[in-house]
Amino acid sequence: MKHNHFSKQRLLWLPVVLCALVCLLTLIVSAQSVGTVQVKQTEKKTRSVTISWSYSGSVTKCELLRYNKETKKYDSIGTTAKTAYTLKKLEPGDEYVLALRPILVAGGKTTEGKLVKIRVYTTVNAVPKITQSETTDNSHKLNWKMINGAEKYEVYYYNTTDKKFNLLGETANNYVRMVNLKPAMLYKYRVRAISVASDGTRVKAAASKTFTAYTVPGAIKNVKTLDLTTTSYRLQWDAAAGATGYIVTRFNEETGKYEEVTKTAAPSLTVREQASGSTAYYKIRAYATLQDVNRKGAETNVLPVTTKPLTVSPKFVSGDPARAKIKIKWTPNEQCDGYRIFVTETEGKDLTMAAEVPVATTKTVVVKLPKKCNKTYIYMQTYIVTEQGRVYSDYSSPLVVSTPAEPTTAKGK
């Protein structure tokens, strides 16, 4: 009987012990503190931002809040047990303040932790397109549209050695001029818009698409006219840096335009069958074939070339060579602007100009001969006056005048 009585007593105490244990556990849980939150921005876009966080300690969920600039208070967005959140429908290049409040739910009781604030940023739009202008053989200008909200632009250049884009610098303008480049070369660039937050944080947009710019070949220099005749000549110039070839154009009087005569790989051009004493006007420029496109260099100034005029042959008319004075004549070349007459005692050498006649229609002139001379050679030359100076014909065949002791004679060769 004693044994049964003891068992009943033990059973009566069991509910009391269990209740005490439950109360004790409840007190322990209730006394547990709320953990903390570590938050960071993990993604920036033009219209959204994403934040993520982690916990230290006991946290059941978090309340998300957003600072209202007008009311200067934090408005609740809601609560979540997740560890990331994306805030949408924002303005490009702006900044926002968010907050997280850790919450612990235990033993039927909700406990809020300390509010953790974070400033987040949206980016501005990326530069959509780059163009180039003011292109020379050693420079070009890159241009792009201004981006709303952007205060600066970073410019990157592709380095072929390390095969990556390197930052060249930044500008507040929507253009940059690249200098000290090599002729007839391709260069790759990217531009990145930058916004600057009120706290000085630089927020970078996505980089633009890669843009390939170019330089053109060097300018044409030292153009010379060689082998000039009455109907032909050769134009020659120094090779231009980076040139694939050269484009030669000539002025067409009928159309009033410069039209392409030829493309040549060599820095020269031979012209034939041009009328004597006529002038042609040329322009020359180098080109380089880059990405299957002919990129043209600077064009020369107008290059006028005048062929030699036809000469005329002198004939003896009258006079006394013994007295060192005779009269000669010729058939006028009315395409020229004048004539020059030369005398010499040695055939083809040591010519001395004896007279100049600046009228194309003139037919005769009196020539003084050397006084002490048994035989005199008389040559004629026509000329044309151009803006660049005179263009002279070849010398004529000589008129040979003899001075014998007896009566004067003269004969032409």
PyMOL commands that set and color helices and strands:
alter all, ss='L'
color gray80, all
select helices_A, chain A and resi 2-30+321-323
alter helices_A, ss='H'
color red, helices_A
select strands_A, chain A and resi 36-44+49-56+61-68+73-80+84-87+95-106+109-112+116-121+131-133+140-143+152-159+164-171+175-178+186-196+202-204+211-214+224-226+233-236+245-252+257-264+268-271+279-290+293-296+303-306+315-320+325-329+338-344+352-357+364-368+375-386+389-392+399-402+409-412
alter strands_A, ss='S'
color yellow, strands_A
deselect
rebuild
show_as cartoon
